[in-house]
């Protein structure tokens, strides 16, 4: 989850500071996180671990969709306001899921509230 949050922070910073968005740059995040997810899957030893893994994968996929959305906007040369992510529903979904996963980790109880779908 930490890696996904770093990816999100990089996307947000690039948009806020009007840096050019690059699929290559974000591709590094994708590859690193895919590798981490494979390790996480291999290390999953409890029912809670195995139940939470699809939620992490969904969060990864949602972050990919958010990035792709903004790469497409950037490529079209449409204006991208610096605060674009603040009101983006997919961005809000990512943070809601993150809070849900954080709560599960701290309570050591699996509770799928649907926020990571």
Secondary structure by P-SEA (a helix, b strand, c coil): caaaaaaaaaaaaaaaacccccaaaaaaaaaaaaaaaaaaaaacccaaaaaaaaaaaaaaaaaaaaaaaaaaaaaaccccccccccccaaaaaaaaaaaaaaaaaaacccccccccc
